[in-house]
Amino acid sequence: MAYDDALVREYLRKAHETSLLSECEKHLVGLAVSMTRGCQVCTRNRIEKARSAGIGDDVLNALVGIVSAVNAGVSAATAREGFRLADAAPQEACGELCSP
């Protein structure tokens, strides 16, 4: 059976209807999420949509800097916690997701 994305599409449609964010803000949030998720095709599509909406490359590049900095901070904090857990005794269980 093929994947039915009707519910996801409906959710996205409703989310984009909000008047609390401008169209520019919606484009920037979408691009930030796509970059963080690491999908190059989605990121390209988001950049094209943002440009079509009149968002300049100066703004898009500023967003790239912010997203990169935030993700680097999260990575560093995750690593610090990983080192703390590695040094703690007794070892905490990870569960089925990451056990050998």
N, C-alpha and C positions, 0 to 999 in steps of 0.2 A: 504494500500500500504506500502511495506517495505521501510525503510530508505535507500536512495542511497547515499553512501559516496564516490562516484567516484570523485567528485570535490574536496573534502577534501584530498583524497589520492593523487590526481594529484598535488595539492598545496604543500603538504608535500614532495612529490618526488622532485619537482622543488626547494623547499627551501633547501633540503639536497644536491642538486647538487652544491651549491655555493663553490667556491674555496677560499673564503675569510676567512673561518674558518676551522681549522683542524678537523679531525674526533674526536679527543679527546675533543675539544671545543664543538662540536655539541652534543656529549654525555652528557657533563656537563651541557650545557644549557637545554637540554631536561629533565635531572634529576631535575634540579632546578625548572623548571616549573611544573613538575609532583608533586614534594614535596609541592610547594606553592599551587597548586590546591587541594591538600589533597587526591589524589587518591592513596591508598595503593597498589593496584594491579599494576597500572601504574608505581609507584615508584619501586616496586620489579622488574618489567620487565626492567626498565631503569638501575637499579643496575646490573642485570644479563648481559645486553648488554654491559655496561661499563666495567665490569670485563672481559667479553669475548674479549673486544677490548684492554685489557692489562692495564686498569686503576686500580691502587691499592686501597685498602681500606683506606690507609692513605690520598690519594687525595679525595676519596669520603667522608670521614669523615670531611676533611677540608671544602669541599663544604657544607655539612650539617651545619657546624658552621656558615658559611657566610650566607646561606639562612635563617637560624634561626635568626641571628642578624638583617638582613635586614627586614624580616617580623615582628620582634618585634618592630623595629623602625617605620615601617609603622603603626602598630597597636597603638603604643603610640601616634603618630602624629594624627591619626584618632580620638582617644579618646580625645586628647587635643582640637581638633576642635569641637568635639561633645559637650564637656563641654562649650566651648566658645559660640556655638550656643544656648545651653540650657540656658545660662545666658543672652543672648542678648534679647533685647525687640525691636520690637514685634517679636514673634516667626515666623521663616521662614517656609514656606510650604515645606513639604517633597514630596508631590505628592501621586499618587495612590500606589506606591510600598511599602511605609512604613506607610501609615496612617491607623489608627485603623479601 
